[in-house]
Amino acid sequence: MSRQEIPMATFTEGEISYLRSGRLGRLATVGRDGIPHVTPVGFSHNAGLGTIDVGGRDLANTKKFRDVAR
């Protein structure tokens, strides 16, 4: 499925309020070895796309990025 085919998420007003209440979240991934990896991430709600955008310093060179890409 291409990015254009992914339907927009629908968040309730309560969920949007919660997303706006903080900027730090936790992202859990699983490595190739099957071991969980939990790390803090910055995030924001992108109302235009209906997504939760995750960021961080040098994100493309992190284990979490590699785990998600895999």
mmCIF file of the N, C-alpha and C atoms, coordinates in Angstrom:
data_MODEL
# 
_entry.id   MODEL 
# 
loop_
_atom_site.group_PDB 
_atom_site.id 
_atom_site.type_symbol 
_atom_site.label_atom_id 
_atom_site.label_alt_id 
_atom_site.label_comp_id 
_atom_site.label_asym_id 
_atom_site.label_entity_id 
_atom_site.label_seq_id 
_atom_site.pdbx_PDB_ins_code 
_atom_site.Cartn_x 
_atom_site.Cartn_y 
_atom_site.Cartn_z 
_atom_site.occupancy 
_atom_site.B_iso_or_equiv 
_atom_site.pdbx_formal_charge 
_atom_site.auth_seq_id 
_atom_site.auth_comp_id 
_atom_site.auth_asym_id 
_atom_site.auth_atom_id 
_atom_site.pdbx_PDB_model_num 
ATOM 1   N N  . MET A 1 1  ? 0.843   -1.165  0.000  1.00 0.00 ? 1  MET A N  1 
ATOM 2   C CA . MET A 1 1  ? 0.000   0.000   0.000  1.00 0.00 ? 1  MET A CA 1 
ATOM 3   C C  . MET A 1 1  ? 0.896   1.237   0.000  1.00 0.00 ? 1  MET A C  1 
ATOM 4   N N  . SER A 1 2  ? 0.646   2.141   -0.910 1.00 0.00 ? 2  SER A N  1 
ATOM 5   C CA . SER A 1 2  ? 1.442   3.364   -0.958 1.00 0.00 ? 2  SER A CA 1 
ATOM 6   C C  . SER A 1 2  ? 0.936   4.362   0.074  1.00 0.00 ? 2  SER A C  1 
ATOM 7   N N  . ARG A 1 3  ? 1.755   5.360   0.346  1.00 0.00 ? 3  ARG A N  1 
ATOM 8   C CA . ARG A 1 3  ? 1.375   6.373   1.344  1.00 0.00 ? 3  ARG A CA 1 
ATOM 9   C C  . ARG A 1 3  ? 0.063   7.050   0.981  1.00 0.00 ? 3  ARG A C  1 
ATOM 10  N N  . GLN A 1 4  ? -0.184  7.261   -0.312 1.00 0.00 ? 4  GLN A N  1 
ATOM 11  C CA . GLN A 1 4  ? -1.409  7.937   -0.724 1.00 0.00 ? 4  GLN A CA 1 
ATOM 12  C C  . GLN A 1 4  ? -2.645  7.078   -0.470 1.00 0.00 ? 4  GLN A C  1 
ATOM 13  N N  . GLU A 1 5  ? -2.498  5.764   -0.345 1.00 0.00 ? 5  GLU A N  1 
ATOM 14  C CA . GLU A 1 5  ? -3.627  4.875   -0.151 1.00 0.00 ? 5  GLU A CA 1 
ATOM 15  C C  . GLU A 1 5  ? -3.970  4.675   1.323  1.00 0.00 ? 5  GLU A C  1 
ATOM 16  N N  . ILE A 1 6  ? -3.109  5.132   2.218  1.00 0.00 ? 6  ILE A N  1 
ATOM 17  C CA . ILE A 1 6  ? -3.358  4.954   3.642  1.00 0.00 ? 6  ILE A CA 1 
ATOM 18  C C  . ILE A 1 6  ? -4.443  5.935   4.071  1.00 0.00 ? 6  ILE A C  1 
ATOM 19  N N  . PRO A 1 7  ? -5.542  5.434   4.652  1.00 0.00 ? 7  PRO A N  1 
ATOM 20  C CA . PRO A 1 7  ? -6.615  6.350   5.052  1.00 0.00 ? 7  PRO A CA 1 
ATOM 21  C C  . PRO A 1 7  ? -6.188  7.249   6.210  1.00 0.00 ? 7  PRO A C  1 
ATOM 22  N N  . MET A 1 8  ? -6.736  8.447   6.241  1.00 0.00 ? 8  MET A N  1 
ATOM 23  C CA . MET A 1 8  ? -6.433  9.402   7.301  1.00 0.00 ? 8  MET A CA 1 
ATOM 24  C C  . MET A 1 8  ? -7.012  8.890   8.621  1.00 0.00 ? 8  MET A C  1 
ATOM 25  N N  . ALA A 1 9  ? -6.254  9.027   9.686  1.00 0.00 ? 9  ALA A N  1 
ATOM 26  C CA . ALA A 1 9  ? -6.723  8.631   11.012 1.00 0.00 ? 9  ALA A CA 1 
ATOM 27  C C  . ALA A 1 9  ? -7.760  9.634   11.501 1.00 0.00 ? 9  ALA A C  1 
ATOM 28  N N  . THR A 1 10 ? -8.687  9.153   12.283 1.00 0.00 ? 10 THR A N  1 
ATOM 29  C CA . THR A 1 10 ? -9.686  10.021  12.887 1.00 0.00 ? 10 THR A CA 1 
ATOM 30  C C  . THR A 1 10 ? -9.498  9.970   14.394 1.00 0.00 ? 10 THR A C  1 
ATOM 31  N N  . PHE A 1 11 ? -9.151  11.101  14.968 1.00 0.00 ? 11 PHE A N  1 
ATOM 32  C CA . PHE A 1 11 ? -8.953  11.200  16.406 1.00 0.00 ? 11 PHE A CA 1 
ATOM 33  C C  . PHE A 1 11 ? -10.147 11.919  17.015 1.00 0.00 ? 11 PHE A C  1 
ATOM 34  N N  . THR A 1 12 ? -10.555 11.493  18.203 1.00 0.00 ? 12 THR A N  1 
ATOM 35  C CA . THR A 1 12 ? -11.612 12.180  18.925 1.00 0.00 ? 12 THR A CA 1 
ATOM 36  C C  . THR A 1 12 ? -11.060 13.485  19.491 1.00 0.00 ? 12 THR A C  1 
ATOM 37  N N  . GLU A 1 13 ? -11.944 14.375  19.907 1.00 0.00 ? 13 GLU A N  1 
ATOM 38  C CA . GLU A 1 13 ? -11.500 15.626  20.521 1.00 0.00 ? 13 GLU A CA 1 
ATOM 39  C C  . GLU A 1 13 ? -10.685 15.353  21.781 1.00 0.00 ? 13 GLU A C  1 
ATOM 40  N N  . GLY A 1 14 ? -11.074 14.334  22.558 1.00 0.00 ? 14 GLY A N  1 
ATOM 41  C CA . GLY A 1 14 ? -10.318 13.965  23.755 1.00 0.00 ? 14 GLY A CA 1 
ATOM 42  C C  . GLY A 1 14 ? -8.918  13.492  23.416 1.00 0.00 ? 14 GLY A C  1 
ATOM 43  N N  . GLU A 1 15 ? -8.784  12.702  22.351 1.00 0.00 ? 15 GLU A N  1 
ATOM 44  C CA . GLU A 1 15 ? -7.463  12.228  21.931 1.00 0.00 ? 15 GLU A CA 1 
ATOM 45  C C  . GLU A 1 15 ? -6.593  13.378  21.441 1.00 0.00 ? 15 GLU A C  1 
ATOM 46  N N  . ILE A 1 16 ? -7.182  14.285  20.694 1.00 0.00 ? 16 ILE A N  1 
ATOM 47  C CA . ILE A 1 16 ? -6.426  15.443  20.207 1.00 0.00 ? 16 ILE A CA 1 
ATOM 48  C C  . ILE A 1 16 ? -5.976  16.308  21.378 1.00 0.00 ? 16 ILE A C  1 
ATOM 49  N N  . SER A 1 17 ? -6.850  16.495  22.349 1.00 0.00 ? 17 SER A N  1 
ATOM 50  C CA . SER A 1 17 ? -6.485  17.264  23.543 1.00 0.00 ? 17 SER A CA 1 
ATOM 51  C C  . SER A 1 17 ? -5.311  16.613  24.255 1.00 0.00 ? 17 SER A C  1 
ATOM 52  N N  . TYR A 1 18 ? -5.356  15.295  24.385 1.00 0.00 ? 18 TYR A N  1 
ATOM 53  C CA . TYR A 1 18 ? -4.249  14.560  25.019 1.00 0.00 ? 18 TYR A CA 1 
ATOM 54  C C  . TYR A 1 18 ? -2.960  14.729  24.212 1.00 0.00 ? 18 TYR A C  1 
ATOM 55  N N  . LEU A 1 19 ? -3.035  14.611  22.901 1.00 0.00 ? 19 LEU A N  1 
ATOM 56  C CA . LEU A 1 19 ? -1.843  14.758  22.060 1.00 0.00 ? 19 LEU A CA 1 
ATOM 57  C C  . LEU A 1 19 ? -1.241  16.154  22.185 1.00 0.00 ? 19 LEU A C  1 
ATOM 58  N N  . ARG A 1 20 ? -2.078  17.153  22.369 1.00 0.00 ? 20 ARG A N  1 
ATOM 59  C CA . ARG A 1 20 ? -1.591  18.529  22.505 1.00 0.00 ? 20 ARG A CA 1 
ATOM 60  C C  . ARG A 1 20 ? -1.043  18.832  23.889 1.00 0.00 ? 20 ARG A C  1 
ATOM 61  N N  . SER A 1 21 ? -1.299  17.952  24.865 1.00 0.00 ? 21 SER A N  1 
ATOM 62  C CA . SER A 1 21 ? -0.894  18.220  26.246 1.00 0.00 ? 21 SER A CA 1 
ATOM 63  C C  . SER A 1 21 ? 0.581   17.945  26.514 1.00 0.00 ? 21 SER A C  1 
ATOM 64  N N  . GLY A 1 22 ? 1.263   17.296  25.599 1.00 0.00 ? 22 GLY A N  1 
ATOM 65  C CA . GLY A 1 22 ? 2.678   17.001  25.799 1.00 0.00 ? 22 GLY A CA 1 
ATOM 66  C C  . GLY A 1 22 ? 3.392   16.838  24.489 1.00 0.00 ? 22 GLY A C  1 
ATOM 67  N N  . ARG A 1 23 ? 4.676   16.831  24.548 1.00 0.00 ? 23 ARG A N  1 
ATOM 68  C CA . ARG A 1 23 ? 5.470   16.690  23.329 1.00 0.00 ? 23 ARG A CA 1 
ATOM 69  C C  . ARG A 1 23 ? 6.451   15.522  23.403 1.00 0.00 ? 23 ARG A C  1 
ATOM 70  N N  . LEU A 1 24 ? 6.420   14.798  24.526 1.00 0.00 ? 24 LEU A N  1 
ATOM 71  C CA . LEU A 1 24 ? 7.341   13.688  24.686 1.00 0.00 ? 24 LEU A CA 1 
ATOM 72  C C  . LEU A 1 24 ? 6.537   12.398  24.799 1.00 0.00 ? 24 LEU A C  1 
ATOM 73  N N  . GLY A 1 25 ? 6.887   11.430  23.978 1.00 0.00 ? 25 GLY A N  1 
ATOM 74  C CA . GLY A 1 25 ? 6.222   10.135  24.008 1.00 0.00 ? 25 GLY A CA 1 
ATOM 75  C C  . GLY A 1 25 ? 7.249   9.027   24.075 1.00 0.00 ? 25 GLY A C  1 
ATOM 76  N N  . ARG A 1 26 ? 6.789   7.807   24.002 1.00 0.00 ? 26 ARG A N  1 
ATOM 77  C CA . ARG A 1 26 ? 7.669   6.636   23.979 1.00 0.00 ? 26 ARG A CA 1 
ATOM 78  C C  . ARG A 1 26 ? 7.330   5.822   22.748 1.00 0.00 ? 26 ARG A C  1 
ATOM 79  N N  . LEU A 1 27 ? 8.351   5.365   22.068 1.00 0.00 ? 27 LEU A N  1 
ATOM 80  C CA . LEU A 1 27 ? 8.170   4.512   20.897 1.00 0.00 ? 27 LEU A CA 1 
ATOM 81  C C  . LEU A 1 27 ? 8.809   3.168   21.189 1.00 0.00 ? 27 LEU A C  1 
ATOM 82  N N  . ALA A 1 28 ? 8.033   2.110   21.044 1.00 0.00 ? 28 ALA A N  1 
ATOM 83  C CA . ALA A 1 28 ? 8.552   0.755   21.254 1.00 0.00 ? 28 ALA A CA 1 
ATOM 84  C C  . ALA A 1 28 ? 8.706   0.085   19.902 1.00 0.00 ? 28 ALA A C  1 
ATOM 85  N N  . THR A 1 29 ? 9.882   -0.471  19.662 1.00 0.00 ? 29 THR A N  1 
ATOM 86  C CA . THR A 1 29 ? 10.149  -1.242  18.451 1.00 0.00 ? 29 THR A CA 1 
ATOM 87  C C  . THR A 1 29 ? 10.729  -2.585  18.882 1.00 0.00 ? 29 THR A C  1 
ATOM 88  N N  . VAL A 1 30 ? 10.910  -3.456  17.916 1.00 0.00 ? 30 VAL A N  1 
ATOM 89  C CA . VAL A 1 30 ? 11.522  -4.763  18.181 1.00 0.00 ? 30 VAL A CA 1 
ATOM 90  C C  . VAL A 1 30 ? 12.696  -4.914  17.228 1.00 0.00 ? 30 VAL A C  1 
ATOM 91  N N  . GLY A 1 31 ? 13.867  -5.235  17.780 1.00 0.00 ? 31 GLY A N  1 
ATOM 92  C CA . GLY A 1 31 ? 15.064  -5.407  16.968 1.00 0.00 ? 31 GLY A CA 1 
ATOM 93  C C  . GLY A 1 31 ? 15.068  -6.729  16.218 1.00 0.00 ? 31 GLY A C  1 
ATOM 94  N N  . ARG A 1 32 ? 16.032  -6.900  15.349 1.00 0.00 ? 32 ARG A N  1 
ATOM 95  C CA . ARG A 1 32 ? 16.171  -8.149  14.585 1.00 0.00 ? 32 ARG A CA 1 
ATOM 96  C C  . ARG A 1 32 ? 16.243  -9.368  15.489 1.00 0.00 ? 32 ARG A C  1 
ATOM 97  N N  . ASP A 1 33 ? 16.809  -9.174  16.689 1.00 0.00 ? 33 ASP A N  1 
ATOM 98  C CA . ASP A 1 33 ? 16.975  -10.271 17.646 1.00 0.00 ? 33 ASP A CA 1 
ATOM 99  C C  . ASP A 1 33 ? 15.718  -10.547 18.457 1.00 0.00 ? 33 ASP A C  1 
ATOM 100 N N  . GLY A 1 34 ? 14.640  -9.772  18.201 1.00 0.00 ? 34 GLY A N  1 
ATOM 101 C CA . GLY A 1 34 ? 13.378  -9.963  18.900 1.00 0.00 ? 34 GLY A CA 1 
ATOM 102 C C  . GLY A 1 34 ? 13.281  -9.260  20.236 1.00 0.00 ? 34 GLY A C  1 
ATOM 103 N N  . ILE A 1 35 ? 14.318  -8.520  20.600 1.00 0.00 ? 35 ILE A N  1 
ATOM 104 C CA . ILE A 1 35 ? 14.328  -7.818  21.887 1.00 0.00 ? 35 ILE A CA 1 
ATOM 105 C C  . ILE A 1 35 ? 13.659  -6.452  21.721 1.00 0.00 ? 35 ILE A C  1 
ATOM 106 N N  . PRO A 1 36 ? 12.694  -6.131  22.619 1.00 0.00 ? 36 PRO A N  1 
ATOM 107 C CA . PRO A 1 36 ? 12.040  -4.820  22.543 1.00 0.00 ? 36 PRO A CA 1 
ATOM 108 C C  . PRO A 1 36 ? 13.019  -3.688  22.830 1.00 0.00 ? 36 PRO A C  1 
ATOM 109 N N  . HIS A 1 37 ? 12.745  -2.553  22.229 1.00 0.00 ? 37 HIS A N  1 
ATOM 110 C CA . HIS A 1 37 ? 13.561  -1.355  22.407 1.00 0.00 ? 37 HIS A CA 1 
ATOM 111 C C  . HIS A 1 37 ? 12.590  -0.195  22.592 1.00 0.00 ? 37 HIS A C  1 
ATOM 112 N N  . VAL A 1 38 ? 12.618  0.456   23.751 1.00 0.00 ? 38 VAL A N  1 
ATOM 113 C CA . VAL A 1 38 ? 11.725  1.576   24.043 1.00 0.00 ? 38 VAL A CA 1 
ATOM 114 C C  . VAL A 1 38 ? 12.576  2.823   24.204 1.00 0.00 ? 38 VAL A C  1 
ATOM 115 N N  . THR A 1 39 ? 12.164  3.883   23.527 1.00 0.00 ? 39 THR A N  1 
ATOM 116 C CA . THR A 1 39 ? 12.956  5.107   23.551 1.00 0.00 ? 39 THR A CA 1 
ATOM 117 C C  . THR A 1 39 ? 12.047  6.336   23.560 1.00 0.00 ? 39 THR A C  1 
ATOM 118 N N  . PRO A 1 40 ? 12.466  7.417   24.220 1.00 0.00 ? 40 PRO A N  1 
ATOM 119 C CA . PRO A 1 40 ? 11.668  8.654   24.187 1.00 0.00 ? 40 PRO A CA 1 
ATOM 120 C C  . PRO A 1 40 ? 11.766  9.303   22.810 1.00 0.00 ? 40 PRO A C  1 
ATOM 121 N N  . VAL A 1 41 ? 10.661  9.894   22.378 1.00 0.00 ? 41 VAL A N  1 
ATOM 122 C CA . VAL A 1 41 ? 10.630  10.593  21.092 1.00 0.00 ? 41 VAL A CA 1 
ATOM 123 C C  . VAL A 1 41 ? 9.811   11.866  21.232 1.00 0.00 ? 41 VAL A C  1 
ATOM 124 N N  . GLY A 1 42 ? 10.174  12.848  20.453 1.00 0.00 ? 42 GLY A N  1 
ATOM 125 C CA . GLY A 1 42 ? 9.338   14.028  20.322 1.00 0.00 ? 42 GLY A CA 1 
ATOM 126 C C  . GLY A 1 42 ? 8.252   13.725  19.302 1.00 0.00 ? 42 GLY A C  1 
ATOM 127 N N  . PHE A 1 43 ? 7.077   14.294  19.487 1.00 0.00 ? 43 PHE A N  1 
ATOM 128 C CA . PHE A 1 43 ? 5.999   14.053  18.531 1.00 0.00 ? 43 PHE A CA 1 
ATOM 129 C C  . PHE A 1 43 ? 5.088   15.263  18.446 1.00 0.00 ? 43 PHE A C  1 
ATOM 130 N N  . SER A 1 44 ? 4.319   15.298  17.368 1.00 0.00 ? 44 SER A N  1 
ATOM 131 C CA . SER A 1 44 ? 3.282   16.318  17.215 1.00 0.00 ? 44 SER A CA 1 
ATOM 132 C C  . SER A 1 44 ? 2.146   15.734  16.404 1.00 0.00 ? 44 SER A C  1 
ATOM 133 N N  . HIS A 1 45 ? 0.958   16.257  16.626 1.00 0.00 ? 45 HIS A N  1 
ATOM 134 C CA . HIS A 1 45 ? -0.217  15.840  15.866 1.00 0.00 ? 45 HIS A CA 1 
ATOM 135 C C  . HIS A 1 45 ? -0.280  16.690  14.608 1.00 0.00 ? 45 HIS A C  1 
ATOM 136 N N  . ASN A 1 46 ? -0.290  16.039  13.460 1.00 0.00 ? 46 ASN A N  1 
ATOM 137 C CA . ASN A 1 46 ? -0.394  16.727  12.180 1.00 0.00 ? 46 ASN A CA 1 
ATOM 138 C C  . ASN A 1 46 ? -1.848  16.614  11.729 1.00 0.00 ? 46 ASN A C  1 
ATOM 139 N N  . ALA A 1 47 ? -2.641  17.644  12.029 1.00 0.00 ? 47 ALA A N  1 
ATOM 140 C CA . ALA A 1 47 ? -4.072  17.611  11.733 1.00 0.00 ? 47 ALA A CA 1 
ATOM 141 C C  . ALA A 1 47 ? -4.338  17.515  10.229 1.00 0.00 ? 47 ALA A C  1 
ATOM 142 N N  . GLY A 1 48 ? -3.483  18.123  9.419  1.00 0.00 ? 48 GLY A N  1 
ATOM 143 C CA . GLY A 1 48 ? -3.677  18.098  7.969  1.00 0.00 ? 48 GLY A CA 1 
ATOM 144 C C  . GLY A 1 48 ? -3.592  16.710  7.380  1.00 0.00 ? 48 GLY A C  1 
ATOM 145 N N  . LEU A 1 49 ? -2.704  15.884  7.927  1.00 0.00 ? 49 LEU A N  1 
ATOM 146 C CA . LEU A 1 49 ? -2.541  14.518  7.420  1.00 0.00 ? 49 LEU A CA 1 
ATOM 147 C C  . LEU A 1 49 ? -3.230  13.483  8.297  1.00 0.00 ? 49 LEU A C  1 
ATOM 148 N N  . GLY A 1 50 ? -3.664  13.901  9.485  1.00 0.00 ? 50 GLY A N  1 
ATOM 149 C CA . GLY A 1 50 ? -4.273  12.948  10.408 1.00 0.00 ? 50 GLY A CA 1 
ATOM 150 C C  . GLY A 1 50 ? -3.269  11.952  10.945 1.00 0.00 ? 50 GLY A C  1 
ATOM 151 N N  . THR A 1 51 ? -2.035  12.431  11.191 1.00 0.00 ? 51 THR A N  1 
ATOM 152 C CA . THR A 1 51 ? -0.964  11.551  11.652 1.00 0.00 ? 51 THR A CA 1 
ATOM 153 C C  . THR A 1 51 ? -0.362  12.070  12.950 1.00 0.00 ? 51 THR A C  1 
ATOM 154 N N  . ILE A 1 52 ? 0.398   11.212  13.585 1.00 0.00 ? 52 ILE A N  1 
ATOM 155 C CA . ILE A 1 52 ? 1.242   11.610  14.707 1.00 0.00 ? 52 ILE A CA 1 
ATOM 156 C C  . ILE A 1 52 ? 2.660   11.550  14.161 1.00 0.00 ? 52 ILE A C  1 
ATOM 157 N N  . ASP A 1 53 ? 3.296   12.702  14.045 1.00 0.00 ? 53 ASP A N  1 
ATOM 158 C CA . ASP A 1 53 ? 4.634   12.791  13.473 1.00 0.00 ? 53 ASP A CA 1 
ATOM 159 C C  . ASP A 1 53 ? 5.676   12.667  14.576 1.00 0.00 ? 53 ASP A C  1 
ATOM 160 N N  . VAL A 1 54 ? 6.610   11.756  14.378 1.00 0.00 ? 54 VAL A N  1 
ATOM 161 C CA . VAL A 1 54 ? 7.668   11.485  15.351 1.00 0.00 ? 54 VAL A CA 1 
ATOM 162 C C  . VAL A 1 54 ? 8.958   12.117  14.854 1.00 0.00 ? 54 VAL A C  1 
ATOM 163 N N  . GLY A 1 55 ? 9.689   12.738  15.759 1.00 0.00 ? 55 GLY A N  1 
ATOM 164 C CA . GLY A 1 55 ? 10.947  13.361  15.388 1.00 0.00 ? 55 GLY A CA 1 
ATOM 165 C C  . GLY A 1 55 ? 12.014  13.058  16.414 1.00 0.00 ? 55 GLY A C  1 
ATOM 166 N N  . GLY A 1 56 ? 13.135  13.656  16.214 1.00 0.00 ? 56 GLY A N  1 
ATOM 167 C CA . GLY A 1 56 ? 14.241  13.478  17.135 1.00 0.00 ? 56 GLY A CA 1 
ATOM 168 C C  . GLY A 1 56 ? 15.539  13.851  16.455 1.00 0.00 ? 56 GLY A C  1 
ATOM 169 N N  . ARG A 1 57 ? 16.561  13.978  17.261 1.00 0.00 ? 57 ARG A N  1 
ATOM 170 C CA . ARG A 1 57 ? 17.873  14.356  16.744 1.00 0.00 ? 57 ARG A CA 1 
ATOM 171 C C  . ARG A 1 57 ? 18.461  13.218  15.931 1.00 0.00 ? 57 ARG A C  1 
ATOM 172 N N  . ASP A 1 58 ? 18.869  13.507  14.702 1.00 0.00 ? 58 ASP A N  1 
ATOM 173 C CA . ASP A 1 58 ? 19.528  12.544  13.820 1.00 0.00 ? 58 ASP A CA 1 
ATOM 174 C C  . ASP A 1 58 ? 18.698  11.261  13.682 1.00 0.00 ? 58 ASP A C  1 
ATOM 175 N N  . LEU A 1 59 ? 17.381  11.419  13.544 1.00 0.00 ? 59 LEU A N  1 
ATOM 176 C CA . LEU A 1 59 ? 16.442  10.300  13.554 1.00 0.00 ? 59 LEU A CA 1 
ATOM 177 C C  . LEU A 1 59 ? 16.787  9.202   12.555 1.00 0.00 ? 59 LEU A C  1 
ATOM 178 N N  . ALA A 1 60 ? 17.208  9.565   11.353 1.00 0.00 ? 60 ALA A N  1 
ATOM 179 C CA . ALA A 1 60 ? 17.476  8.567   10.312 1.00 0.00 ? 60 ALA A CA 1 
ATOM 180 C C  . ALA A 1 60 ? 18.646  7.645   10.654 1.00 0.00 ? 60 ALA A C  1 
ATOM 181 N N  . ASN A 1 61 ? 19.450  8.004   11.640 1.00 0.00 ? 61 ASN A N  1 
ATOM 182 C CA . ASN A 1 61 ? 20.600  7.176   12.017 1.00 0.00 ? 61 ASN A CA 1 
ATOM 183 C C  . ASN A 1 61 ? 20.418  6.511   13.372 1.00 0.00 ? 61 ASN A C  1 
ATOM 184 N N  . THR A 1 62 ? 19.167  6.247   13.753 1.00 0.00 ? 62 THR A N  1 
ATOM 185 C CA . THR A 1 62 ? 18.905  5.646   15.052 1.00 0.00 ? 62 THR A CA 1 
ATOM 186 C C  . THR A 1 62 ? 18.387  4.217   14.923 1.00 0.00 ? 62 THR A C  1 
ATOM 187 N N  . LYS A 1 63 ? 18.530  3.463   15.999 1.00 0.00 ? 63 LYS A N  1 
ATOM 188 C CA . LYS A 1 63 ? 18.022  2.090   16.031 1.00 0.00 ? 63 LYS A CA 1 
ATOM 189 C C  . LYS A 1 63 ? 16.514  2.070   15.826 1.00 0.00 ? 63 LYS A C  1 
ATOM 190 N N  . LYS A 1 64 ? 15.803  3.003   16.450 1.00 0.00 ? 64 LYS A N  1 
ATOM 191 C CA . LYS A 1 64 ? 14.350  3.026   16.307 1.00 0.00 ? 64 LYS A CA 1 
ATOM 192 C C  . LYS A 1 64 ? 13.953  3.215   14.845 1.00 0.00 ? 64 LYS A C  1 
ATOM 193 N N  . PHE A 1 65 ? 14.668  4.052   14.130 1.00 0.00 ? 65 PHE A N  1 
ATOM 194 C CA . PHE A 1 65 ? 14.376  4.277   12.720 1.00 0.00 ? 65 PHE A CA 1 
ATOM 195 C C  . PHE A 1 65 ? 14.637  3.001   11.911 1.00 0.00 ? 65 PHE A C  1 
ATOM 196 N N  . ARG A 1 66 ? 15.760  2.367   12.171 1.00 0.00 ? 66 ARG A N  1 
ATOM 197 C CA . ARG A 1 66 ? 16.081  1.118   11.459 1.00 0.00 ? 66 ARG A CA 1 
ATOM 198 C C  . ARG A 1 66 ? 15.055  0.026   11.752 1.00 0.00 ? 66 ARG A C  1 
ATOM 199 N N  . ASP A 1 67 ? 14.649  -0.073  13.040 1.00 0.00 ? 67 ASP A N  1 
ATOM 200 C CA . ASP A 1 67 ? 13.642  -1.078  13.402 1.00 0.00 ? 67 ASP A CA 1 
ATOM 201 C C  . ASP A 1 67 ? 12.335  -0.835  12.679 1.00 0.00 ? 67 ASP A C  1 
ATOM 202 N N  . VAL A 1 68 ? 11.878  0.411   12.650 1.00 0.00 ? 68 VAL A N  1 
ATOM 203 C CA . VAL A 1 68 ? 10.611  0.730   11.985 1.00 0.00 ? 68 VAL A CA 1 
ATOM 204 C C  . VAL A 1 68 ? 10.739  0.512   10.475 1.00 0.00 ? 68 VAL A C  1 
ATOM 205 N N  . ALA A 1 69 ? 11.848  0.915   9.890  1.00 0.00 ? 69 ALA A N  1 
ATOM 206 C CA . ALA A 1 69 ? 12.036  0.739   8.449  1.00 0.00 ? 69 ALA A CA 1 
ATOM 207 C C  . ALA A 1 69 ? 12.063  -0.740  8.054  1.00 0.00 ? 69 ALA A C  1 
ATOM 208 N N  . ARG A 1 70 ? 12.610  -1.565  8.931  1.00 0.00 ? 70 ARG A N  1 
ATOM 209 C CA . ARG A 1 70 ? 12.688  -2.994  8.645  1.00 0.00 ? 70 ARG A CA 1 
ATOM 210 C C  . ARG A 1 70 ? 11.300  -3.606  8.692  1.00 0.00 ? 70 ARG A C  1 
# 
